[in-house]
Amino acid sequence: MYAIRSKRTHRFFAGVDTHTGIHSSHHLRMDEIPLLFLNEELARIELLMHHMSPSAYDIVKIKLEIEEPISS
């Protein structure tokens, strides 16, 4: 899995706030929990669609570990 992370704040891209204008600083939602993409190409497309500069954002590989529930 892949995610988009800010180089400056190290927070992850979590989506877009459609209630703000595209040029607003609040248009991109950033969070500690990333929005995950299946492959690097999909993350790159998302980066380009939202006019996110590759010099300001990285695409990082995320290792996802799923734990099975403990039955009692």
N, CA, C and O atoms as a GROMACS GRO file, in nm:
protein
  288
    1MET      N    1   0.084  -0.117   0.000
    1MET     CA    2   0.000   0.000   0.000
    1MET      C    3   0.090   0.124   0.000
    1MET      O    4   0.205   0.120   0.042
    2TYR      N    5   0.033   0.233  -0.048
    2TYR     CA    6   0.108   0.359  -0.060
    2TYR      C    7   0.024   0.474  -0.004
    2TYR      O    8  -0.099   0.468  -0.002
    3ALA      N    9   0.092   0.579   0.039
    3ALA     CA   10   0.026   0.699   0.091
    3ALA      C   11   0.105   0.821   0.048
    3ALA      O   12   0.221   0.811   0.008
    4ILE      N   13   0.040   0.937   0.056
    4ILE     CA   14   0.104   1.064   0.023
    4ILE      C   15   0.132   1.136   0.154
    4ILE      O   16   0.043   1.150   0.238
    5ARG      N   17   0.257   1.181   0.172
    5ARG     CA   18   0.297   1.246   0.297
    5ARG      C   19   0.363   1.380   0.268
    5ARG      O   20   0.442   1.393   0.174
    6SER      N   21   0.331   1.479   0.349
    6SER     CA   22   0.391   1.611   0.338
    6SER      C   23   0.537   1.604   0.381
    6SER      O   24   0.568   1.548   0.486
    7LYS      N   25   0.626   1.660   0.301
    7LYS     CA   26   0.768   1.663   0.337
    7LYS      C   27   0.793   1.758   0.454
    7LYS      O   28   0.886   1.737   0.532
    8ARG      N   29   0.711   1.861   0.467
    8ARG     CA   30   0.732   1.962   0.570
    8ARG      C   31   0.677   1.919   0.705
    8ARG      O   32   0.746   1.929   0.806
    9THR      N   33   0.552   1.870   0.709
    9THR     CA   34   0.487   1.838   0.837
    9THR      C   35   0.489   1.689   0.869
    9THR      O   36   0.463   1.650   0.984
   10HIS      N   37   0.518   1.606   0.771
   10HIS     CA   38   0.518   1.459   0.784
   10HIS      C   39   0.379   1.404   0.816
   10HIS      O   40   0.367   1.292   0.866
   11ARG      N   41   0.276   1.482   0.788
   11ARG     CA   42   0.138   1.433   0.802
   11ARG      C   43   0.094   1.375   0.669
   11ARG      O   44   0.147   1.411   0.564
   12PHE      N   45  -0.003   1.285   0.674
   12PHE     CA   46  -0.049   1.215   0.555
   12PHE      C   47  -0.170   1.283   0.492
   12PHE      O   48  -0.252   1.344   0.561
   13PHE      N   49  -0.180   1.272   0.360
   13PHE     CA   50  -0.297   1.318   0.285
   13PHE      C   51  -0.414   1.229   0.324
   13PHE      O   52  -0.405   1.107   0.318
   14ALA      N   53  -0.525   1.292   0.365
   14ALA     CA   54  -0.642   1.217   0.410
   14ALA      C   55  -0.766   1.248   0.328
   14ALA      O   56  -0.874   1.196   0.359
   15GLY      N   57  -0.755   1.329   0.225
   15GLY     CA   58  -0.870   1.360   0.141
   15GLY      C   59  -0.878   1.507   0.108
   15GLY      O   60  -0.786   1.585   0.136
   16VAL      N   61  -0.990   1.544   0.048
   16VAL     CA   62  -1.012   1.681   0.002
   16VAL      C   63  -1.137   1.736   0.068
   16VAL      O   64  -1.239   1.668   0.074
   17ASP      N   65  -1.130   1.859   0.116
   17ASP     CA   66  -1.247   1.927   0.171
   17ASP      C   67  -1.314   2.002   0.057
   17ASP      O   68  -1.263   2.105   0.012
   18THR      N   69  -1.427   1.953   0.012
   18THR     CA   70  -1.496   2.013  -0.103
   18THR      C   71  -1.568   2.143  -0.068
   18THR      O   72  -1.618   2.212  -0.158
   19HIS      N   73  -1.575   2.177   0.060
   19HIS     CA   74  -1.643   2.300   0.100
   19HIS      C   75  -1.552   2.422   0.089
   19HIS      O   76  -1.599   2.536   0.103
   20THR      N   77  -1.425   2.400   0.064
   20THR     CA   78  -1.332   2.512   0.048
   20THR      C   79  -1.290   2.523  -0.098
   20THR      O   80  -1.304   2.427  -0.174
   21GLY      N   81  -1.241   2.636  -0.134
   21GLY     CA   82  -1.194   2.655  -0.271
   21GLY      C   83  -1.065   2.580  -0.296
   21GLY      O   84  -0.992   2.547  -0.202
   22ILE      N   85  -1.036   2.552  -0.422
   22ILE     CA   86  -0.918   2.474  -0.459
   22ILE      C   87  -0.789   2.544  -0.420
   22ILE      O   88  -0.688   2.476  -0.399
   23HIS      N   89  -0.788   2.675  -0.409
   23HIS     CA   90  -0.667   2.750  -0.374
   23HIS      C   91  -0.658   2.779  -0.224
   23HIS      O   92  -0.565   2.846  -0.180
   24SER      N   93  -0.754   2.730  -0.146
   24SER     CA   94  -0.752   2.750  -0.002
   24SER      C   95  -0.647   2.659   0.062
   24SER      O   96  -0.622   2.548   0.014
   25SER      N   97  -0.586   2.707   0.170
   25SER     CA   98  -0.488   2.624   0.240
   25SER      C   99  -0.554   2.508   0.315
   25SER      O  100  -0.486   2.416   0.360
   26HIS      N  101  -0.687   2.512   0.326
   26HIS     CA  102  -0.761   2.406   0.395
   26HIS      C  103  -0.826   2.308   0.297
   26HIS      O  104  -0.904   2.222   0.338
   27HIS      N  105  -0.794   2.319   0.170
   27HIS     CA  106  -0.853   2.232   0.068
   27HIS      C  107  -0.809   2.087   0.085
   27HIS      O  108  -0.890   1.995   0.070
   28LEU      N  109  -0.683   2.066   0.116
   28LEU     CA  110  -0.631   1.932   0.138
   28LEU      C  111  -0.638   1.899   0.286
   28LEU      O  112  -0.590   1.976   0.370
   29ARG      N  113  -0.699   1.786   0.319
   29ARG     CA  114  -0.705   1.743   0.459
   29ARG      C  115  -0.583   1.656   0.487
   29ARG      O  116  -0.555   1.560   0.414
   30MET      N  117  -0.511   1.688   0.593
   30MET     CA  118  -0.394   1.612   0.633
   30MET      C  119  -0.423   1.553   0.771
   30MET      O  120  -0.491   1.614   0.853
   31ASP      N  121  -0.370   1.431   0.796
   31ASP     CA  122  -0.399   1.363   0.922
   31ASP      C  123  -0.285   1.269   0.957
   31ASP      O  124  -0.193   1.250   0.878
   32GLU      N  125  -0.292   1.211   1.076
   32GLU     CA  126  -0.194   1.110   1.118
   32GLU      C  127  -0.224   0.976   1.053
   32GLU      O  128  -0.135   0.893   1.038
   33ILE      N  129  -0.350   0.954   1.015
   33ILE     CA  130  -0.392   0.829   0.952
   33ILE      C  131  -0.402   0.854   0.802
   33ILE      O  132  -0.477   0.941   0.759
   34PRO      N  133  -0.327   0.778   0.721
   34PRO     CA  134  -0.323   0.806   0.577
   34PRO      C  135  -0.439   0.747   0.499
   34PRO      O  136  -0.500   0.649   0.539
   35LEU      N  137  -0.468   0.810   0.388
   35LEU     CA  138  -0.555   0.753   0.286
   35LEU      C  139  -0.465   0.659   0.206
   35LEU      O  140  -0.362   0.702   0.155
   36LEU      N  141  -0.502   0.532   0.195
   36LEU     CA  142  -0.415   0.432   0.133
   36LEU      C  143  -0.451   0.409  -0.014
   36LEU      O  144  -0.568   0.414  -0.052
   37PHE      N  145  -0.349   0.383  -0.094
   37PHE     CA  146  -0.365   0.352  -0.236
   37PHE      C  147  -0.306   0.215  -0.262
   37PHE      O  148  -0.206   0.177  -0.201
   38LEU      N  149  -0.366   0.140  -0.354
   38LEU     CA  150  -0.320   0.004  -0.382
   38LEU      C  151  -0.180  -0.001  -0.442
   38LEU      O  152  -0.103  -0.093  -0.413
   39ASN      N  153  -0.148   0.097  -0.525
   39ASN     CA  154  -0.014   0.096  -0.586
   39ASN      C  155   0.037   0.240  -0.598
   39ASN      O  156  -0.037   0.337  -0.579
   40GLU      N  157   0.164   0.251  -0.631
   40GLU     CA  158   0.230   0.382  -0.638
   40GLU      C  159   0.170   0.468  -0.749
   40GLU      O  160   0.163   0.590  -0.736
   41GLU      N  161   0.130   0.407  -0.857
   41GLU     CA  162   0.073   0.481  -0.970
   41GLU      C  163  -0.058   0.551  -0.932
   41GLU      O  164  -0.081   0.666  -0.971
   42LEU      N  165  -0.143   0.483  -0.855
   42LEU     CA  166  -0.268   0.545  -0.810
   42LEU      C  167  -0.241   0.663  -0.717
   42LEU      O  168  -0.310   0.765  -0.723
   43ALA      N  169  -0.141   0.651  -0.632
   43ALA     CA  170  -0.103   0.762  -0.543
   43ALA      C  171  -0.050   0.879  -0.625
   43ALA      O  172  -0.081   0.995  -0.595
   44ARG      N  173   0.028   0.850  -0.727
   44ARG     CA  174   0.083   0.956  -0.812
   44ARG      C  175  -0.028   1.028  -0.888
   44ARG      O  176  -0.023   1.151  -0.902
   45ILE      N  177  -0.127   0.955  -0.935
   45ILE     CA  178  -0.241   1.016  -1.006
   45ILE      C  179  -0.317   1.109  -0.911
   45ILE      O  180  -0.356   1.219  -0.949
   46GLU      N  181  -0.339   1.064  -0.787
   46GLU     CA  182  -0.408   1.146  -0.688
   46GLU      C  183  -0.329   1.274  -0.660
   46GLU      O  184  -0.386   1.382  -0.649
   47LEU      N  185  -0.198   1.260  -0.648
   47LEU     CA  186  -0.109   1.373  -0.626
   47LEU      C  187  -0.125   1.476  -0.737
   47LEU      O  188  -0.136   1.596  -0.711
   48LEU      N  189  -0.127   1.430  -0.860
   48LEU     CA  190  -0.141   1.519  -0.976
   48LEU      C  191  -0.281   1.579  -0.988
   48LEU      O  192  -0.296   1.696  -1.023
   49MET      N  193  -0.384   1.499  -0.958
   49MET     CA  194  -0.523   1.547  -0.968
   49MET      C  195  -0.550   1.665  -0.876
   49MET      O  196  -0.628   1.754  -0.910
   50HIS      N  197  -0.485   1.667  -0.761
   50HIS     CA  198  -0.510   1.773  -0.663
   50HIS      C  199  -0.400   1.879  -0.663
   50HIS      O  200  -0.386   1.956  -0.568
   51HIS      N  201  -0.323   1.882  -0.772
   51HIS     CA  202  -0.219   1.984  -0.792
   51HIS      C  203  -0.122   1.991  -0.674
   51HIS      O  204  -0.082   2.100  -0.632
   52MET      N  205  -0.084   1.874  -0.622
   52MET     CA  206   0.011   1.866  -0.512
   52MET      C  207   0.151   1.856  -0.571
   52MET      O  208   0.178   1.767  -0.652
   53SER      N  209   0.238   1.945  -0.533
   53SER     CA  210   0.372   1.951  -0.589
   53SER      C  211   0.458   1.834  -0.541
   53SER      O  212   0.466   1.808  -0.421
   54PRO      N  213   0.522   1.761  -0.634
   54PRO     CA  214   0.613   1.653  -0.594
   54PRO      C  215   0.732   1.703  -0.510
   54PRO      O  216   0.796   1.623  -0.442
   55SER      N  217   0.761   1.832  -0.515
   55SER     CA  218   0.868   1.884  -0.431
   55SER      C  219   0.821   1.906  -0.286
   55SER      O  220   0.904   1.924  -0.197
   56ALA      N  221   0.689   1.906  -0.263
   56ALA     CA  222   0.635   1.926  -0.129
   56ALA      C  223   0.577   1.799  -0.067
   56ALA      O  224   0.555   1.793   0.054
   57TYR      N  225   0.552   1.696  -0.150
   57TYR     CA  226   0.490   1.573  -0.102
   57TYR      C  227   0.567   1.452  -0.153
   57TYR      O  228   0.619   1.451  -0.264
   58ASP      N  229   0.573   1.349  -0.068
   58ASP     CA  230   0.634   1.221  -0.105
   58ASP      C  231   0.528   1.115  -0.115
   58ASP      O  232   0.425   1.122  -0.048
   59ILE      N  233   0.552   1.016  -0.199
   59ILE     CA  234   0.471   0.896  -0.200
   59ILE      C  235   0.552   0.792  -0.124
   59ILE      O  236   0.664   0.760  -0.162
   60VAL      N  237   0.494   0.741  -0.016
   60VAL     CA  238   0.566   0.647   0.071
   60VAL      C  239   0.496   0.512   0.074
   60VAL      O  240   0.373   0.504   0.064
   61LYS      N  241   0.576   0.407   0.087
   61LYS     CA  242   0.522   0.272   0.096
   61LYS      C  243   0.481   0.247   0.240
   61LYS      O  244   0.557   0.276   0.332
   62ILE      N  245   0.361   0.193   0.260
   62ILE     CA  246   0.306   0.166   0.392
   62ILE      C  247   0.294   0.015   0.408
   62ILE      O  248   0.237  -0.054   0.323
   63LYS      N  249   0.348  -0.037   0.517
   63LYS     CA  250   0.333  -0.178   0.547
   63LYS      C  251   0.209  -0.193   0.633
   63LYS      O  252   0.202  -0.140   0.744
   64LEU      N  253   0.111  -0.266   0.583
   64LEU     CA  254  -0.017  -0.282   0.653
   64LEU      C  255  -0.017  -0.418   0.720
   64LEU      O  256   0.005  -0.520   0.655
   65GLU      N  257  -0.041  -0.417   0.850
   65GLU     CA  258  -0.047  -0.542   0.926
   65GLU      C  259  -0.186  -0.554   0.987
   65GLU      O  260  -0.230  -0.466   1.061
   66ILE      N  261  -0.253  -0.662   0.954
   66ILE     CA  262  -0.388  -0.684   1.004
   66ILE      C  263  -0.381  -0.791   1.112
   66ILE      O  264  -0.331  -0.901   1.088
   67GLU      N  265  -0.431  -0.759   1.228
   67GLU     CA  266  -0.432  -0.855   1.337
   67GLU      C  267  -0.569  -0.919   1.348
   67GLU      O  268  -0.672  -0.853   1.335
   68GLU      N  269  -0.568  -1.048   1.371
   68GLU     CA  270  -0.693  -1.120   1.386
   68GLU      C  271  -0.752  -1.089   1.526
   68GLU      O  272  -0.677  -1.074   1.622
   69PRO      N  273  -0.883  -1.081   1.536
   69PRO     CA  274  -0.943  -1.056   1.667
   69PRO      C  275  -0.918  -1.174   1.762
   69PRO      O  276  -0.914  -1.289   1.720
   70ILE      N  277  -0.901  -1.142   1.887
   70ILE     CA  278  -0.880  -1.246   1.988
   70ILE      C  279  -1.017  -1.292   2.036
   70ILE      O  280  -1.096  -1.214   2.087
   71SER      N  281  -1.042  -1.422   2.018
   71SER     CA  282  -1.172  -1.475   2.063
   71SER      C  283  -1.164  -1.512   2.210
   71SER      O  284  -1.063  -1.565   2.256
   72SER      N  285  -1.272  -1.484   2.282
   72SER     CA  286  -1.269  -1.513   2.425
   72SER      C  287  -1.343  -1.638   2.461
   72SER      O  288  -1.349  -1.675   2.578
   0.00000   0.00000   0.00000
